Amino acid sequence: MTPHISGPFQQPNRWALLTALAAAAFAPLLTTSAAEAHMKGMFKTKQDAEKRAAELKCKGAFAMGSLWMPCANEQALHKALQNN
């Protein structure tokens, strides 16, 4: 007769726990670069965003919540970043 395993470390729960731990460990590696890139392109003032726009060879600035991003819009910003 096979012993019945019960408790928090049953076989299915063990794999779920390992999967969750792996996801938690690697999630920052998958999401950090895009999020950080966006945050580095956000400025407190419109003037600072416009200065960055000049460096990227685009014009203007657009609001993103209470912050500002360089270029006329997000599409123009992505194009400028690809060309830079």
HELIX and SHEET records of a PDB file:
HELIX    1   1 GLN A   11  LYS A   40  1                                  30    
HELIX    2   2 LYS A   46  LEU A   56  1                                  11    
HELIX    3   3 GLU A   74  ASN A   83  1                                  10    
SHEET    1   A 2 ALA A  61  MET A  64  0                                        
SHEET    2   A 2 LEU A  67  PRO A  70 -1                                        
END                                                                             
